[in-house]
Amino acid sequence: MKNKVVGLVLVASALLASCAPKYTNATAKPVSELGCTEIKDELGKLAAIRSDAESKRGISKENVLWAVFFWPGAVVNEMDNRDVIEKVDTRTAELVKAQAAKSCTR
């Protein structure tokens, strides 16, 4: 019985491991090389990633499940979401500046 509980916790942990959306700007094309269409497309993608991260903050189903199965997971998930939002906001600010500098229409 104990092995089944441990197995269930491990399966739940594996399923929840990808709760926070992933984003890294390390592989993003430099802003100076982007055209107006690329900037607009990337801003749309960033808005979707930010929205996803915002929806998984606070009392979300992911954090509740983490708290039930492995409470430190809820803390880590919250920190991951904050990190994603911070990175997305930084990249968005860079893109908005480039958009203005290149006189792109919004």
All heavy atoms as an XYZ file, in Angstrom:
799
protein
N       0.819     -1.190      0.000
C       0.000      0.000      0.000
C       0.869      1.263      0.000
O       0.571      2.221     -0.685
C      -0.917     -0.038      1.226
C      -1.837      1.141      1.337
S      -3.013      1.104     -0.021
C      -4.014      2.455      0.383
N       1.938      1.231      0.796
C       2.833      2.383      0.876
C       3.488      2.658     -0.471
O       3.651      3.813     -0.880
C       3.895      2.140      1.944
C       4.752      3.347      2.230
C       5.716      3.082      3.360
C       6.550      4.299      3.645
N       7.511      4.078      4.714
N       3.843      1.599     -1.207
C       4.456      1.760     -2.528
C       3.492      2.409     -3.512
O       3.910      3.187     -4.363
C       4.931      0.415     -3.072
C       6.163     -0.088     -2.342
O       6.871      0.685     -1.715
N       6.401     -1.380     -2.418
N       2.207      2.080     -3.397
C       1.217      2.674     -4.291
C       1.084      4.174     -4.023
O       0.963      4.960     -4.952
C      -0.139      1.992     -4.115
C      -0.190      0.603     -4.698
C      -1.564      0.020     -4.573
C      -1.581     -1.390     -5.139
N      -2.911     -1.976     -5.070
N       1.117      4.555     -2.751
C       1.009      5.971     -2.403
C       2.226      6.724     -2.917
O       2.103      7.806     -3.500
C       0.849      6.145     -0.869
C       0.946      7.611     -0.485
C      -0.468      5.549     -0.403
N       3.404      6.145     -2.711
C       4.630      6.771     -3.198
C       4.583      6.890     -4.721
O       4.936      7.925     -5.290
C       5.874      5.982     -2.736
C       7.123      6.493     -3.420
C       6.022      6.073     -1.224
N       4.124      5.851     -5.383
C       4.009      5.874     -6.840
C       3.040      6.940     -7.312
O       3.307      7.665     -8.277
N       1.912      7.057     -6.603
C       0.922      8.074     -6.957
C       1.493      9.479     -6.783
O       1.294     10.355     -7.624
C      -0.334      7.915     -6.094
C      -1.464      8.898     -6.353
C      -1.965      8.769     -7.782
C      -2.595      8.660     -5.372
N       2.220      9.688     -5.712
C       2.846     10.989     -5.471
C       3.873     11.289     -6.563
O       3.953     12.418     -7.058
C       3.491     11.037     -4.068
C       4.362     12.270     -3.916
C       2.419     11.005     -2.989
N       4.649     10.306     -6.954
C       5.640     10.520     -8.009
C       4.982     10.837     -9.349
O       5.439     11.722    -10.076
C       6.554      9.299     -8.134
C       7.524      9.069     -6.974
C       8.274      7.749     -7.160
C       8.493     10.219     -6.851
N       3.909     10.136     -9.668
C       3.197     10.392    -10.924
C       2.594     11.788    -10.898
O       2.703     12.543    -11.868
C       2.104      9.323    -11.171
C       1.191      9.727    -12.304
C       2.750      7.980    -11.465
N       1.964     12.147     -9.784
C       1.376     13.483     -9.668
C       2.453     14.555     -9.774
O       2.262     15.580    -10.424
C       0.617     13.608     -8.354
N       3.592     14.312     -9.144
C       4.694     15.284     -9.215
C       5.192     15.449    -10.634
O       5.484     16.552    -11.075
C       5.842     14.835     -8.308
O       5.431     14.840     -6.974
N       5.293     14.350    -11.356
C       5.756     14.419    -12.745
C       4.768     15.184    -13.611
O       5.166     15.977    -14.477
C       5.969     13.016    -13.295
N       3.482     14.971    -13.379
C       2.468     15.679    -14.160
C       2.458     17.168    -13.848
O       2.213     17.997    -14.714
C       1.085     15.079    -13.887
C       0.848     13.678    -14.428
C      -0.495     13.154    -13.952
C       0.924     13.660    -15.938
N       2.719     17.495    -12.607
C       2.689     18.893    -12.203
C       3.983     19.631    -12.475
O       4.036     20.846    -12.373
C       2.366     18.978    -10.703
C       0.952     18.571    -10.311
C       0.844     18.485     -8.804
C      -0.064     19.545    -10.866
N       5.018     18.913    -12.824
C       6.335     19.527    -12.993
C       6.351     20.614    -14.053
O       7.180     21.505    -14.013
C       7.375     18.462    -13.306
N       5.450     20.552    -14.989
C       5.456     21.545    -16.066
C       4.319     22.547    -15.911
O       3.768     23.009    -16.886
C       5.361     20.832    -17.412
O       4.156     20.115    -17.481
N       3.953     22.889    -14.697
C       2.844     23.817    -14.472
C       3.158     25.231    -14.948
O       2.351     25.859    -15.594
C       2.470     23.851    -13.000
S       1.671     22.328    -12.482
N       4.300     25.744    -14.581
C       4.655     27.095    -14.993
C       5.051     27.073    -16.465
O       5.760     26.185    -16.906
C       5.814     27.615    -14.155
N       4.564     28.051    -17.234
C       4.981     28.091    -18.630
C       6.483     28.351    -18.716
O       7.069     28.961    -17.838
C       4.185     29.262    -19.210
C       3.758     30.065    -18.048
C       3.706     29.161    -16.865
N       7.080     27.874    -19.755
C       8.523     28.037    -19.926
C       8.791     29.183    -20.892
O       8.131     29.326    -21.913
C       9.159     26.749    -20.467
C       8.863     25.523    -19.634
C       9.406     25.643    -18.241
C       9.103     24.414    -17.424
N       8.848     24.668    -16.048
N       9.763     30.000    -20.562
C      10.198     31.061    -21.455
C      11.642     31.413    -21.138
O      12.010     31.578    -19.985
C       9.343     32.333    -21.312
C       9.878     33.456    -22.177
C       9.670     33.435    -23.543
C      10.624     34.492    -21.638
C      10.193     34.428    -24.355
C      11.145     35.490    -22.438
C      10.926     35.458    -23.794
O      11.451     36.434    -24.589
N      12.411     31.506    -22.174
C      13.780     31.998    -22.038
C      14.062     32.903    -23.227
O      13.700     32.591    -24.356
C      14.813     30.866    -21.958
O      16.109     31.442    -21.845
C      14.778     29.951    -23.161
N      14.664     34.031    -22.957
C      15.002     34.929    -24.063
C      16.414     34.677    -24.568
O      16.890     35.370    -25.440
C      14.801     36.392    -23.660
C      15.597     36.784    -22.447
O      16.351     35.968    -21.899
N      15.441     38.005    -22.003
N      17.060     33.640    -24.023
C      18.421     33.309    -24.456
C      18.456     32.878    -25.922
O      19.443     33.107    -26.616
C      19.008     32.212    -23.574
N      17.386     32.265    -26.387
C      17.349     31.791    -27.775
C      16.603     32.766    -28.690
O      16.478     32.509    -29.882
C      16.661     30.414    -27.851
O      15.344     30.514    -27.292
C      17.457     29.360    -27.098
N      16.108     33.855    -28.117
C      15.360     34.828    -28.918
C      16.301     35.605    -29.832
O      17.444     35.889    -29.491
C      14.610     35.791    -28.003
N      15.790     35.940    -30.977
C      16.530     36.743    -31.946
C      16.749     38.133    -31.361
O      15.853     38.680    -30.713
C      15.690     36.825    -33.221
C      16.401     37.297    -34.442
C      15.472     37.149    -35.647
C      16.132     37.580    -36.914
N      15.210     37.462    -38.070
N      17.911     38.716    -31.552
C      18.149     40.068    -31.036
C      17.109     41.056    -31.571
O      16.725     40.994    -32.740
C      19.541     40.413    -31.560
C      20.196     39.097    -31.818
C      19.078     38.167    -32.233
N      16.671     41.950    -30.719
C      15.634     42.909    -31.078
C      16.041     43.736    -32.292
O      15.218     44.032    -33.158
C      15.301     43.821    -29.868
C      14.314     44.899    -30.250
C      14.764     42.991    -28.718
N      17.309     44.080    -32.384
C      17.789     44.914    -33.493
C      17.635     44.228    -34.852
O      17.595     44.897    -35.877
C      19.251     45.294    -33.270
O      20.062     44.127    -33.216
N      17.520     42.909    -34.861
C      17.394     42.165    -36.119
C      15.947     41.887    -36.509
O      15.690     41.307    -37.557
C      18.149     40.838    -36.013
C      19.644     40.997    -35.859
C      20.356     39.659    -35.721
O      19.743     38.613    -36.004
O      21.526     39.669    -35.303
N      15.000     42.284    -35.667
C      13.594     41.994    -35.933
C      12.950     43.074    -36.784
O      13.219     44.259    -36.611
C      12.823     41.879    -34.616
C      13.202     40.737    -33.686
C      12.440     40.856    -32.374
C      12.937     39.392    -34.327
N      12.093     42.632    -37.686
C      11.293     43.563    -38.470
C       9.988     43.839    -37.743
O       9.673     43.223    -36.724
N       9.202     44.760    -38.274
C       7.952     45.149    -37.624
C       6.990     43.971    -37.462
O       6.369     43.811    -36.411
C       7.279     46.269    -38.414
S       8.173     47.841    -38.330
N       6.868     43.135    -38.472
C       5.974     41.985    -38.397
C       6.446     40.996    -37.340
O       5.634     40.474    -36.565
C       5.887     41.278    -39.768
O       5.490     42.230    -40.756
C       4.905     40.129    -39.732
N       7.738     40.765    -37.286
C       8.291     39.846    -36.285
C       8.083     40.390    -34.868
O       7.766     39.628    -33.956
C       9.781     39.616    -36.531
C      10.078     38.839    -37.795
C      11.564     38.786    -38.108
O      12.202     39.862    -38.125
O      12.069     37.675    -38.311
N       8.240     41.685    -34.703
C       8.018     42.295    -33.390
C       6.573     42.104    -32.967
O       6.284     41.702    -31.836
C       8.394     43.793    -33.401
C       9.908     43.958    -33.539
C       7.890     44.496    -32.141
C      10.371     45.388    -33.751
N       5.649     42.375    -33.888
C       4.225     42.228    -33.584
C       3.888     40.779    -33.230
O       3.171     40.520    -32.262
C       3.391     42.689    -34.772
C       1.913     42.691    -34.522
C       1.145     43.220    -35.713
C      -0.340     43.181    -35.443
N      -1.122     43.650    -36.586
N       4.425     39.832    -33.990
C       4.179     38.413    -33.720
C       4.722     38.005    -32.347
O       4.053     37.304    -31.585
C       4.816     37.525    -34.796
C       4.120     37.639    -36.137
O       2.986     38.162    -36.196
O       4.729     37.209    -37.140
N       5.933     38.446    -32.051
C       6.533     38.089    -30.769
C       5.793     38.728    -29.604
O       5.625     38.101    -28.556
C       8.015     38.457    -30.725
C       8.696     37.874    -29.507
C      10.205     37.919    -29.543
O      10.792     38.143    -30.613
O      10.799     37.728    -28.466
N       5.316     39.941    -29.769
C       4.534     40.584    -28.708
C       3.266     39.785    -28.418
O       2.866     39.641    -27.260
C       4.189     42.027    -29.083
C       5.321     43.033    -28.976
C       4.925     44.380    -29.591
C       5.746     43.218    -27.524
N       2.650     39.256    -29.457
C       1.459     38.414    -29.272
C       1.779     37.139    -28.514
O       1.038     36.734    -27.609
N       2.897     36.509    -28.874
C       3.308     35.279    -28.186
C       3.642     35.556    -26.727
O       3.284     34.783    -25.833
C       4.512     34.658    -28.894
C       4.191     34.086    -30.253
C       5.442     33.602    -30.954
C       5.145     33.202    -32.381
N       6.361     32.865    -33.135
N       4.329     36.668    -26.484
C       4.684     37.027    -25.114
C       3.444     37.308    -24.272
O       3.392     36.938    -23.094
C       5.625     38.233    -25.107
C       7.029     37.986    -25.644
C       7.788     39.304    -25.768
C       7.790     37.014    -24.769
N       2.451     37.945    -24.863
C       1.208     38.227    -24.139
C       0.519     36.925    -23.734
O      -0.001     36.809    -22.618
C       0.280     39.085    -24.992
N       0.550     35.928    -24.622
C      -0.063     34.634    -24.306
C       0.694     33.917    -23.189
O       0.088     33.338    -22.281
C      -0.109     33.758    -25.562
N       2.020     33.971    -23.243
C       2.836     33.333    -22.198
C       2.593     34.014    -20.856
O       2.419     33.355    -19.833
C       4.334     33.374    -22.570
C       4.609     32.483    -23.775
C       5.207     32.947    -21.391
C       5.987     32.657    -24.384
N       2.538     35.343    -20.863
C       2.309     36.086    -19.614
C       0.931     35.759    -19.040
O       0.767     35.555    -17.838
C       2.422     37.587    -19.851
C       2.429     38.373    -18.555
C       2.559     39.881    -18.819
N       3.038     40.615    -17.681
C       2.362     40.786    -16.552
N       1.179     40.237    -16.394
N       2.881     41.492    -15.554
N      -0.059     35.705    -19.901
C      -1.419     35.376    -19.469
C      -1.470     33.987    -18.845
O      -2.120     33.769    -17.812
C      -2.370     35.465    -20.662
O      -3.660     35.068    -20.303
N      -0.778     33.035    -19.468
C      -0.722     31.667    -18.945
C      -0.061     31.640    -17.568
O      -0.551     30.995    -16.640
C       0.033     30.775    -19.929
C      -0.045     29.304    -19.583
O      -1.027     28.881    -18.926
O       0.876     28.561    -19.971
N       1.036     32.370    -17.424
C       1.741     32.408    -16.137
C       0.882     33.088    -15.067
O       0.833     32.630    -13.926
C       3.077     33.135    -16.282
N       0.192     34.156    -15.437
C      -0.681     34.851    -14.486
C      -1.807     33.941    -14.007
O      -2.182     33.975    -12.843
C      -1.279     36.111    -15.119
C      -0.347     37.276    -15.192
C      -0.093     37.933    -13.840
O      -0.887     37.759    -12.899
O       0.943     38.614    -13.735
N      -2.342     33.128    -14.927
C      -3.452     32.243    -14.557
C      -3.024     31.131    -13.607
O      -3.860     30.522    -12.946
C      -4.097     31.640    -15.805
O      -3.255     30.655    -16.379
N      -1.737     30.866    -13.539
C      -1.237     29.781    -12.689
C      -0.605     30.290    -11.399
O       0.042     29.546    -10.694
C      -0.247     28.931    -13.473
C      -0.924     28.209    -14.618
C       0.018     27.383    -15.420
C      -0.759     26.685    -16.533
N       0.071     25.875    -17.359
N      -0.803     31.568    -11.094
C      -0.279     32.152     -9.858
C      -1.358     32.109     -8.785
O      -2.534     31.981     -9.070
C       0.146     33.596    -10.082
C       1.390     33.696    -10.927
C       1.871     35.096    -11.049
N       2.341     35.560     -9.749
C       2.562     36.819     -9.456
N       2.334     37.753    -10.345
N       3.005     37.168     -8.270
N      -0.921     32.279     -7.549
C      -1.864     32.357     -6.434
C      -2.574     31.031     -6.197
O      -1.971     29.967     -6.284
N      -3.859     31.102     -5.940
C      -4.628     29.884     -5.671
C      -5.140     29.346     -7.001
O      -6.266     29.593     -7.405
C      -5.779     30.164     -4.694
C      -5.222     30.712     -3.399
C      -6.570     28.886     -4.434
C      -6.225     31.028     -2.334
N      -4.286     28.630     -7.667
C      -4.641     27.989     -8.935
C      -4.745     26.497     -8.691
O      -4.296     25.990     -7.672
C      -3.567     28.278     -9.993
O      -2.345     27.685     -9.611
N      -5.335     25.782     -9.652
C      -5.461     24.333     -9.472
C      -4.091     23.677     -9.361
O      -3.914     22.726     -8.615
C      -6.285     23.714    -10.589
C      -5.661     23.793    -11.962
C      -6.533     23.172    -13.019
C      -5.856     23.326    -14.363
N      -6.642     22.806    -15.429
N      -3.104     24.230    -10.074
C      -1.763     23.659    -10.010
C      -1.169     23.813     -8.614
O      -0.618     22.866     -8.061
C      -0.832     24.309    -11.043
C      -1.148     23.977    -12.481
C      -2.243     24.853    -13.078
O      -2.747     25.778    -12.393
O      -2.614     24.609    -14.230
N      -1.288     25.016     -8.049
C      -0.737     25.251     -6.721
C      -1.478     24.462     -5.647
O      -0.866     23.994     -4.690
C      -0.732     26.741     -6.388
C       0.426     27.466     -7.037
O       1.388     26.854     -7.475
N       0.330     28.774     -7.107
N      -2.787     24.298     -5.806
C      -3.550     23.497     -4.847
C      -3.092     22.044     -4.907
O      -2.858     21.408     -3.874
C      -5.069     23.614     -5.108
C      -5.847     22.587     -4.282
C      -5.549     25.028     -4.806
N      -2.932     21.511     -6.105
C      -2.459     20.124     -6.240
C      -1.053     19.974     -5.682
O      -0.739     18.975     -5.018
C      -2.509     19.685     -7.706
C      -3.921     19.447     -8.253
C      -3.866     19.213     -9.756
C      -4.587     18.295     -7.546
N      -0.213     20.964     -5.956
C       1.133     20.914     -5.388
C       1.057     20.893     -3.866
O       1.760     20.143     -3.202
C       1.973     22.113     -5.835
C       2.734     21.897     -7.100
C       2.586     22.598     -8.258
C       3.760     20.936     -7.354
N       3.458     22.129     -9.205
C       4.192     21.114     -8.676
C       4.346     19.946     -6.590
C       5.180     20.339     -9.248
C       5.342     19.177     -7.159
C       5.747     19.375     -8.482
N       0.218     21.754     -3.308
C       0.105     21.839     -1.849
C      -0.381     20.522     -1.262
O       0.066     20.116     -0.191
C      -0.832     22.978     -1.464
N      -1.269     19.836     -1.955
C      -1.801     18.559     -1.464
C      -0.731     17.474     -1.526
O      -0.555     16.706     -0.572
C      -3.052     18.138     -2.272
C      -3.437     16.699     -1.989
C      -4.207     19.081     -1.972
N      -0.027     17.375     -2.632
C       0.915     16.276     -2.825
C       2.326     16.573     -2.323
O       3.021     15.693     -1.841
C       0.988     15.870     -4.304
C      -0.256     15.183     -4.769
C      -1.131     15.820     -5.627
C      -0.565     13.900     -4.338
C      -2.281     15.196     -6.058
C      -1.713     13.268     -4.758
C      -2.578     13.919     -5.616
N       2.759     17.816     -2.485
C       4.142     18.148     -2.142
C       4.219     19.661     -1.996
O       4.457     20.378     -2.959
C       5.072     17.638     -3.256
C       6.532     17.827     -2.988
C       7.151     17.157     -1.944
C       7.290     18.656     -3.794
C       8.508     17.320     -1.700
C       8.646     18.827     -3.564
C       9.250     18.150     -2.511
N       4.010     20.160     -0.774
C       3.833     21.597     -0.579
C       4.979     22.461     -1.095
O       4.735     23.559     -1.575
C       3.500     21.927      0.877
C       4.624     21.749      1.840
C       4.889     20.660      2.596
C       5.642     22.697      2.132
N       6.016     20.853      3.336
C       6.505     22.100      3.082
C       5.930     23.988      1.690
C       7.621     22.762      3.586
C       7.039     24.640      2.195
C       7.872     24.026      3.142
N       6.246     22.023     -1.044
C       7.281     22.903     -1.607
C       7.093     23.137     -3.113
O       7.552     24.143     -3.649
C       8.589     22.161     -1.327
C       8.290     21.313     -0.134
C       6.861     20.895     -0.332
N       6.406     22.220     -3.773
C       6.148     22.388     -5.202
C       5.327     23.629     -5.492
O       5.519     24.296     -6.509
N       4.394     23.970     -4.592
C       3.578     25.167     -4.775
C       4.456     26.415     -4.718
O       4.273     27.351     -5.493
C       2.480     25.226     -3.714
N       5.418     26.415     -3.827
C       6.325     27.563     -3.690
C       7.190     27.688     -4.935
O       7.351     28.778     -5.499
C       7.199     27.408     -2.423
C       8.248     28.504     -2.348
C       6.329     27.397     -1.175
N       7.736     26.569     -5.379
C       8.588     26.573     -6.575
C       7.779     27.002     -7.799
O       8.243     27.796     -8.616
C       9.233     25.186     -6.791
C       9.930     25.107     -8.136
C      10.197     24.875     -5.663
N       6.553     26.494     -7.919
C       5.703     26.860     -9.047
C       5.425     28.363     -9.044
O       5.484     29.016    -10.088
C       4.388     26.076     -8.985
C       3.562     26.234    -10.234
O       4.065     26.043    -11.338
N       2.306     26.582    -10.074
N       5.167     28.919     -7.880
C       4.919     30.358     -7.763
C       6.160     31.156     -8.174
O       6.072     32.142     -8.895
C       4.505     30.694     -6.324
C       3.981     32.075     -6.147
C       2.633     32.332     -6.803
O       1.904     31.376     -7.115
O       2.331     33.513     -7.023
N       7.320     30.714     -7.727
C       8.569     31.390     -8.084
C       8.843     31.276     -9.586
O       9.286     32.247    -10.216
C       9.731     30.810     -7.279
C       9.667     31.191     -5.815
S      10.863     30.420     -4.694
C      12.243     29.996     -5.671
N       8.574     30.119    -10.172
C       8.766     29.934    -11.612
C       7.862     30.874    -12.401
O       8.290     31.476    -13.390
C       8.487     28.486    -12.020
C       9.577     27.525    -11.614
O      10.679     27.990    -11.229
O       9.340     26.303    -11.675
N       6.609     30.986    -11.971
C       5.680     31.881    -12.666
C       6.135     33.333    -12.575
O       6.072     34.065    -13.552
C       4.262     31.731    -12.108
C       3.573     30.501    -12.646
O       3.611     30.231    -13.838
N       2.953     29.744    -11.775
N       6.604     33.755    -11.405
C       7.108     35.119    -11.252
C       8.301     35.364    -12.169
O       8.432     36.423    -12.779
C       7.514     35.378     -9.803
C       6.383     35.917     -8.991
C       6.888     36.466     -7.670
N       6.077     35.814     -6.650
C       6.526     35.336     -5.510
N       7.787     35.437     -5.203
N       5.721     34.768     -4.657
N       9.182     34.366    -12.264
C      10.367     34.484    -13.113
C       9.971     34.617    -14.584
O      10.525     35.449    -15.305
C      11.275     33.264    -12.897
C      12.575     33.361    -13.652
O      13.231     34.421    -13.559
O      12.944     32.375    -14.335
N       9.029     33.816    -15.011
C       8.565     33.876    -16.405
C       7.958     35.251    -16.689
O       8.259     35.870    -17.711
C       7.542     32.751    -16.698
C       6.807     32.999    -18.002
C       8.238     31.401    -16.734
N       7.123     35.735    -15.779
C       6.485     37.043    -15.978
C       7.537     38.149    -16.055
O       7.460     39.039    -16.907
C       5.448     37.314    -14.868
C       4.251     36.375    -15.054
C       4.998     38.773    -14.870
C       3.291     36.344    -13.886
N       8.533     38.081    -15.209
C       9.604     39.086    -15.219
C      10.367     39.069    -16.551
O      10.624     40.119    -17.148
C      10.568     38.826    -14.067
C      11.662     39.849    -13.936
C      12.588     39.546    -12.768
O      12.087     39.242    -11.672
O      13.819     39.599    -12.975
N      10.719     37.874    -17.024
C      11.441     37.769    -18.300
C      10.590     38.261    -19.462
O      11.086     38.948    -20.369
C      11.861     36.322    -18.545
C      12.991     35.863    -17.657
C      13.317     34.409    -17.923
C      14.417     33.908    -17.007
N      14.672     32.474    -17.203
N       9.312     37.894    -19.458
C       8.402     38.316    -20.530
C       8.242     39.831    -20.512
O       8.276     40.483    -21.565
C       7.036     37.598    -20.395
C       5.974     38.268    -21.244
C       7.174     36.134    -20.781
N       8.085     40.416    -19.325
C       7.938     41.872    -19.232
C       9.183     42.600    -19.728
O       9.084     43.624    -20.411
C       7.614     42.289    -17.796
C       6.190     41.937    -17.388
O       5.379     41.569    -18.265
O       5.894     42.018    -16.176
N      10.350     42.076    -19.409
C      11.603     42.678    -19.866
C      11.698     42.642    -21.384
O      12.009     43.650    -22.035
C      12.810     41.957    -19.233
O      12.718     42.069    -17.818
C      14.122     42.539    -19.714
N      11.419     41.483    -21.961
C      11.479     41.337    -23.428
C      10.420     42.203    -24.100
O      10.685     42.839    -25.120
C      11.304     39.862    -23.804
C      11.322     39.572    -25.284
C      12.681     39.730    -25.899
N      12.638     39.274    -27.296
C      13.643     39.306    -28.114
N      14.814     39.742    -27.707
N      13.532     38.887    -29.337
N       9.239     42.266    -23.509
C       8.166     43.085    -24.069
C       8.575     44.554    -24.098
O       8.349     45.245    -25.101
C       6.865     42.902    -23.263
O       6.464     41.529    -23.334
C       5.749     43.780    -23.794
N       9.191     45.023    -23.029
C       9.645     46.421    -22.980
C      10.668     46.693    -24.083
O      10.614     47.741    -24.745
C      10.229     46.741    -21.612
N      11.582     45.752    -24.294
C      12.580     45.908    -25.357
C      11.908     45.969    -26.720
O      12.283     46.781    -27.582
C      13.570     44.746    -25.327
C      14.470     44.705    -24.117
C      15.276     43.414    -24.023
O      15.134     42.528    -24.906
O      16.045     43.278    -23.066
N      10.923     45.110    -26.937
C      10.236     45.066    -28.234
C       9.420     46.335    -28.472
O       9.376     46.844    -29.598
C       9.337     43.828    -28.313
C      10.065     42.493    -28.392
C       9.086     41.339    -28.254
C      10.848     42.373    -29.695
N       8.786     46.848    -27.434
C       8.000     48.077    -27.580
C       8.911     49.248    -27.936
O       8.572     50.076    -28.790
C       7.175     48.353    -26.300
C       6.577     49.744    -26.306
C       6.080     47.303    -26.148
N      10.074     49.310    -27.317
C      11.053     50.369    -27.656
C      11.492     50.237    -29.112
O      11.580     51.231    -29.835
C      12.277     50.281    -26.746
C      12.067     50.810    -25.361
C      13.358     50.689    -24.555
C      13.151     51.019    -23.103
N      14.375     50.811    -22.302
N      11.782     49.018    -29.532
C      12.216     48.788    -30.921
C      11.095     49.126    -31.888
O      11.340     49.684    -32.963
C      12.660     47.344    -31.100
N       9.883     48.800    -31.512
C       8.725     49.083    -32.349
C       8.584     50.590    -32.560
O       8.348     51.043    -33.681
C       7.475     48.512    -31.675
C       6.247     48.448    -32.538
C       5.100     47.768    -31.824
O       4.879     47.987    -30.638
N       4.374     46.932    -32.534
N       8.785     51.352    -31.507
C       8.700     52.817    -31.606
C       9.884     53.356    -32.429
O       9.716     54.253    -33.270
C       8.690     53.443    -30.224
N      11.075     52.826    -32.194
C      12.265     53.297    -32.906
C      12.177     53.029    -34.406
O      12.680     53.807    -35.208
C      13.513     52.637    -32.316
N      11.524     51.931    -34.761
C      11.410     51.572    -36.180
C      10.134     52.133    -36.799
O       9.831     51.839    -37.951
C      11.438     50.046    -36.329
C      12.766     49.442    -35.934
C      12.771     47.940    -36.083
C      14.141     47.397    -35.656
N      14.391     46.069    -36.145
N       9.389     52.901    -36.031
C       8.131     53.504    -36.491
C       7.146     52.474    -37.026
O       6.504     52.678    -38.053
C       8.404     54.565    -37.552
O       9.242     55.572    -37.043
N       7.064     51.356    -36.334
C       6.117     50.300    -36.723
C       4.727     50.708    -36.269
O       4.542     51.342    -35.241
C       6.479     48.978    -36.041
S       8.118     48.351    -36.436
N       3.723     50.304    -37.058
C       2.340     50.524    -36.631
C       1.960     49.405    -35.680
O       2.455     48.278    -35.788
C       1.384     50.513    -37.840
O       1.511     49.274    -38.520
C       1.692     51.657    -38.786
N       1.115     49.716    -34.758
C       0.724     48.712    -33.760
C      -0.419     47.959    -34.235
O      -1.165     47.423    -34.460
C       0.429     49.360    -32.428
C       1.686     49.960    -31.857
C       1.394     50.589    -30.536
N       2.607     51.259    -30.102
C       3.021     51.285    -28.854
N       2.347     50.686    -27.930
N       4.098     51.907    -28.525
